[in-house]
Structures are given as C-alpha cells and as structure tokens.
Amino acid sequence: MAIEAAEIERLIKTGLPDATVRIDDLRGDGDHYAAIVISPAFKGKSRVQQHQMVYQALQGRMGNELHALALQTSAPQD
C-alpha cells in the first residue's frame, strides 16, 4: 500500500510544525520519495538526530507504507 506525498508532508508538519517541507515522488510510483526538511528544531542536532526526528514524525510508516525516503535535513540559515 503506497502513501501519497501530501500525507508524508502532513505527517512531517504535524510532528515538526515549524518545518518547511518539500516532497518529490522519485519514480511516480508513490513508493520512492525524496524529502527536504528545514526546521529550527534541528539547530544543534546531528544529522542522525535530525533524521530520527523526521522518522518519529512519520509514526512508523517508514518501511511499511513508505518504502524509500531520500532525506535531506537542515536548520534554517540565519
């Protein structure tokens, strides 16, 4: 069962309300996505911690409905 890009964006924004999120469907199959997530909540966090925060926002869908997610995260530049 595939997940739509809008649902991925909604989940991330629910978990990280101040985030700017961009989702791209890489293959057009609803199964392989790329996400760019920029959030002030990432400030001072390692890349691994930032990715963990996004995965937590996805509420267990990674590896289930969401097969592949190429993830880029960062804090906003001041």
N, C-alpha and C positions, 0 to 999 in steps of 0.2 A: 504494500500500500504506500503510495507516494505522498509526499507532503508538498503543499504549494508554497511558493516564495513568500506570498503575503502572510502566511501562517508562521513561517520562520521569523519574518520581520516582527510580527506581532508578539511572538514569544520573547524575542530578544528585548524588544522595547518594554515589555511588561517587567522583565527581570532587571533591565538597566534603563529606567525611564528617561535618563538624560542623554542616552546614546543616539548617535547618528548612525543609521544602518543602511547598507546597500547590499542587496542580494541579487546575484546573477545565476540563472539556470545555465549551467555549462554545456549540457548536451540536449536540452529541450525535452528531457525525459522525466522531469520532476523528481529526479533521484540523485543528481550530482550538482551541487551548488558551490558558489564562491560567496563569501560574506566579508564585507569590510565593516568593522565596528569601531567607532571612535567614541570614547566616553571619558569624562572627567574621573569616573570611578576607577579607571585604570592607572591613574597617576601614582607613581611609586611602586607599582606592581611589576613583577617579572612577566615576560611573555607567557610563560606557562600559567601563572596565576590569572592573567587576563583571559586566556583560552578556557581555563576552568570556570571562570565566571560566566562566560558565554554558554558553555556546555550545561552549567547549572540552570541557566535561564531557559534552555531547551527542554527541561523537565524530562529527561530520559529518552527523548526521541532520537538522539544521535545513536546510530547503529540499529535502530528499529525502522521507523517510518523514513528517517533521514539517513540514507546510506553513506553519502560522502559530502563533506563540507571543507572546502579550502578556506581557511580562516586567516584574516589579517586583522590585527587589533592594534590600537594605539590610543594614547591620551591626546587630547587636542593640544596643538602648539599654541603657546601664549604669545 
